[in-house]
Amino acid sequence: MTMTTPDENEGVVVNEDPEVAVEVAALAAEPVPREMTWAIRLIIGLIAFSAVVVVVMVVRSDDLVRAWAEGNASAKRILETEGLDALINPPTDNRISAPAFIAPAITLFGVMAIMMGVLAVFLRNGFEWSRITITFLVFISAVASVGGILTGPPVLISVLTAIAIVIAAALLVVMWLPANTRYIHPPHRVRGVEIDD
């Protein structure tokens, strides 16, 4: 086995030292750390729990509209005088109507679940860009979730969303633990040693 390491003065220096070869081979064969396994489990858990939140939103969609109407004076007046159906299916185009909560929630969940699932595979295989992308997606989702809680949805949806935010925060912490960083950037990659067959 021939090892090559970059050298500032001469381009490439061949290193045939068996000890270095054994060390690099051992690092390359290093098993996945349990912290990475936990990160993958948290991604799966976050996707599953987010599915539960979306199902609850679908089941409690009328409660979402009522909660929205409580914060909007015109909508509240229509709700009190004409009922919930007048907000969901207004009789004319120029009347206030409830925003669509369910279709965007399902679409966002579907897109995020697929992206997180694919990125989890790359993360498990040690790709740094996937860890950065997952971090960005989780952060944006958490910010959107906090915004959703601030709009005053029903208590059950607020509690479930808060739990999802806690799972997301745990994922970020676990994903960036030193053991995962060492797995993604093993010492032989950091030192610039490459195996040349």
C-alpha positions as a Python dict, from the first residue, in 0.01 Angstrom:
ca = {
    (1, 'M'): (0, 0, 0),
    (2, 'T'): (139, 337, -99),
    (3, 'M'): (47, 646, 98),
    (4, 'T'): (77, 997, -38),
    (5, 'T'): (84, 1313, 167),
    (6, 'P'): (96, 1667, 34),
    (7, 'D'): (426, 1847, 82),
    (8, 'E'): (454, 2224, 48),
    (9, 'N'): (791, 2218, -128),
    (10, 'E'): (780, 1917, -358),
    (11, 'G'): (415, 1851, -448),
    (12, 'V'): (366, 1491, -332),
    (13, 'V'): (584, 1274, -111),
    (14, 'V'): (539, 895, -114),
    (15, 'N'): (522, 740, 233),
    (16, 'E'): (542, 361, 248),
    (17, 'D'): (567, 340, 627),
    (18, 'P'): (360, 33, 735),
    (19, 'E'): (266, 197, 1067),
    (20, 'V'): (104, 491, 889),
    (21, 'A'): (-75, 252, 653),
    (22, 'V'): (-214, 50, 946),
    (23, 'E'): (-324, 368, 1127),
    (24, 'V'): (-503, 504, 820),
    (25, 'A'): (-668, 167, 750),
    (26, 'A'): (-787, 146, 1111),
    (27, 'L'): (-932, 497, 1095),
    (28, 'A'): (-1104, 424, 763),
    (29, 'A'): (-1265, 112, 913),
    (30, 'E'): (-1381, 296, 1225),
    (31, 'P'): (-1739, 204, 1315),
    (32, 'V'): (-2016, 459, 1326),
    (33, 'P'): (-2017, 622, 1672),
    (34, 'R'): (-2326, 582, 1888),
    (35, 'E'): (-2369, 960, 1878),
    (36, 'M'): (-2423, 936, 1501),
    (37, 'T'): (-2673, 654, 1557),
    (38, 'W'): (-2858, 879, 1802),
    (39, 'A'): (-2855, 1166, 1552),
    (40, 'I'): (-3015, 941, 1289),
    (41, 'R'): (-3272, 820, 1544),
    (42, 'L'): (-3355, 1179, 1634),
    (43, 'I'): (-3405, 1264, 1266),
    (44, 'I'): (-3644, 969, 1230),
    (45, 'G'): (-3816, 1070, 1555),
    (46, 'L'): (-3852, 1429, 1440),
    (47, 'I'): (-4006, 1320, 1111),
    (48, 'A'): (-4247, 1081, 1289),
    (49, 'F'): (-4344, 1336, 1551),
    (50, 'S'): (-4396, 1604, 1286),
    (51, 'A'): (-4633, 1362, 1111),
    (52, 'V'): (-4831, 1338, 1436),
    (53, 'V'): (-4850, 1719, 1456),
    (54, 'V'): (-4981, 1739, 1098),
    (55, 'V'): (-5241, 1467, 1164),
    (56, 'V'): (-5360, 1653, 1474),
    (57, 'M'): (-5381, 1974, 1268),
    (58, 'V'): (-5597, 1794, 1009),
    (59, 'V'): (-5823, 1643, 1276),
    (60, 'R'): (-5850, 1974, 1465),
    (61, 'S'): (-5867, 2204, 1161),
    (62, 'D'): (-6190, 2364, 1283),
    (63, 'D'): (-6018, 2454, 1610),
    (64, 'L'): (-5734, 2614, 1411),
    (65, 'V'): (-5982, 2833, 1226),
    (66, 'R'): (-6158, 2927, 1550),
    (67, 'A'): (-5825, 3018, 1713),
    (68, 'W'): (-5733, 3229, 1410),
    (69, 'A'): (-6073, 3403, 1417),
    (70, 'E'): (-6026, 3498, 1784),
    (71, 'G'): (-5727, 3711, 1684),
    (72, 'N'): (-5902, 3882, 1392),
    (73, 'A'): (-6189, 4123, 1473),
    (74, 'S'): (-6370, 4086, 1137),
    (75, 'A'): (-6337, 3710, 1137),
    (76, 'K'): (-6454, 3692, 1498),
    (77, 'R'): (-6766, 3891, 1414),
    (78, 'I'): (-6847, 3656, 1122),
    (79, 'L'): (-6779, 3352, 1343),
    (80, 'E'): (-7016, 3479, 1613),
    (81, 'T'): (-7294, 3585, 1377),
    (82, 'E'): (-7280, 3336, 1089),
    (83, 'G'): (-7080, 3043, 1220),
    (84, 'L'): (-6764, 2860, 1128),
    (85, 'D'): (-6876, 2754, 782),
    (86, 'A'): (-6907, 3119, 675),
    (87, 'L'): (-6531, 3158, 740),
    (88, 'I'): (-6427, 2833, 578),
    (89, 'N'): (-6655, 2868, 272),
    (90, 'P'): (-6745, 3237, 242),
    (91, 'P'): (-7051, 3310, 25),
    (92, 'T'): (-6877, 3588, -178),
    (93, 'D'): (-6523, 3660, -295),
    (94, 'N'): (-6494, 3995, -119),
    (95, 'R'): (-6553, 3854, 230),
    (96, 'I'): (-6287, 3751, 474),
    (97, 'S'): (-6209, 3381, 475),
    (98, 'A'): (-5994, 3159, 689),
    (99, 'P'): (-5641, 3095, 562),
    (100, 'A'): (-5554, 2751, 436),
    (101, 'F'): (-5376, 2577, 722),
    (102, 'I'): (-5388, 2213, 618),
    (103, 'A'): (-5260, 2208, 257),
    (104, 'P'): (-4944, 2409, 336),
    (105, 'A'): (-4880, 2201, 650),
    (106, 'I'): (-4905, 1872, 458),
    (107, 'T'): (-4693, 2003, 171),
    (108, 'L'): (-4425, 2141, 402),
    (109, 'F'): (-4417, 1819, 601),
    (110, 'G'): (-4385, 1606, 287),
    (111, 'V'): (-4100, 1812, 143),
    (112, 'M'): (-3913, 1832, 476),
    (113, 'A'): (-3959, 1461, 552),
    (114, 'I'): (-3819, 1358, 214),
    (115, 'M'): (-3528, 1601, 237),
    (116, 'M'): (-3441, 1501, 594),
    (117, 'G'): (-3463, 1132, 506),
    (118, 'V'): (-3225, 1169, 213),
    (119, 'L'): (-2987, 1393, 407),
    (120, 'A'): (-2983, 1144, 696),
    (121, 'V'): (-2835, 882, 462),
    (122, 'F'): (-2557, 1119, 360),
    (123, 'L'): (-2500, 1222, 722),
    (124, 'R'): (-2469, 857, 824),
    (125, 'N'): (-2203, 815, 554),
    (126, 'G'): (-2001, 1108, 691),
    (127, 'F'): (-2080, 1396, 454),
    (128, 'E'): (-2028, 1734, 623),
    (129, 'W'): (-2252, 1922, 380),
    (130, 'S'): (-2548, 1707, 487),
    (131, 'R'): (-2492, 1799, 853),
    (132, 'I'): (-2483, 2168, 761),
    (133, 'T'): (-2796, 2137, 545),
    (134, 'I'): (-2986, 1948, 816),
    (135, 'T'): (-2885, 2215, 1067),
    (136, 'F'): (-3018, 2487, 838),
    (137, 'L'): (-3347, 2303, 774),
    (138, 'V'): (-3402, 2226, 1141),
    (139, 'F'): (-3327, 2586, 1240),
    (140, 'I'): (-3568, 2728, 979),
    (141, 'S'): (-3837, 2478, 1084),
    (142, 'A'): (-3791, 2569, 1451),
    (143, 'V'): (-3823, 2940, 1374),
    (144, 'A'): (-4140, 2874, 1171),
    (145, 'S'): (-4275, 2655, 1453),
    (146, 'V'): (-4217, 2928, 1710),
    (147, 'G'): (-4397, 3170, 1477),
    (148, 'G'): (-4684, 2924, 1454),
    (149, 'I'): (-4708, 2898, 1832),
    (150, 'L'): (-4716, 3279, 1860),
    (151, 'T'): (-5026, 3294, 1638),
    (152, 'G'): (-5222, 3127, 1919),
    (153, 'P'): (-5327, 2785, 1785),
    (154, 'P'): (-5518, 2543, 2009),
    (155, 'V'): (-5325, 2433, 2318),
    (156, 'L'): (-5277, 2074, 2199),
    (157, 'I'): (-5114, 2188, 1875),
    (158, 'S'): (-4897, 2439, 2064),
    (159, 'V'): (-4777, 2169, 2306),
    (160, 'L'): (-4703, 1920, 2027),
    (161, 'T'): (-4517, 2187, 1831),
    (162, 'A'): (-4313, 2277, 2140),
    (163, 'I'): (-4219, 1909, 2184),
    (164, 'A'): (-4111, 1897, 1817),
    (165, 'I'): (-3889, 2202, 1880),
    (166, 'V'): (-3728, 2024, 2177),
    (167, 'I'): (-3660, 1716, 1960),
    (168, 'A'): (-3510, 1944, 1693),
    (169, 'A'): (-3285, 2112, 1951),
    (170, 'A'): (-3170, 1772, 2079),
    (171, 'L'): (-3092, 1670, 1721),
    (172, 'L'): (-2877, 1978, 1669),
    (173, 'V'): (-2684, 1915, 1991),
    (174, 'V'): (-2624, 1546, 1917),
    (175, 'M'): (-2538, 1603, 1552),
    (176, 'W'): (-2259, 1848, 1645),
    (177, 'L'): (-2104, 1643, 1926),
    (178, 'P'): (-1724, 1595, 1900),
    (179, 'A'): (-1760, 1221, 1830),
    (180, 'N'): (-1969, 1297, 1521),
    (181, 'T'): (-1722, 1562, 1409),
    (182, 'R'): (-1438, 1309, 1441),
    (183, 'Y'): (-1643, 1060, 1242),
    (184, 'I'): (-1710, 1312, 965),
    (185, 'H'): (-1352, 1447, 975),
    (186, 'P'): (-1130, 1153, 1073),
    (187, 'P'): (-769, 1240, 1157),
    (188, 'H'): (-636, 1093, 832),
    (189, 'R'): (-855, 1333, 633),
    (190, 'V'): (-764, 1627, 857),
    (191, 'R'): (-393, 1553, 819),
    (192, 'G'): (-432, 1533, 441),
    (193, 'V'): (-322, 1171, 409),
    (194, 'E'): (-469, 997, 107),
    (195, 'I'): (-456, 631, 9),
    (196, 'D'): (-311, 573, -337),
    (197, 'D'): (-374, 221, -474),
}
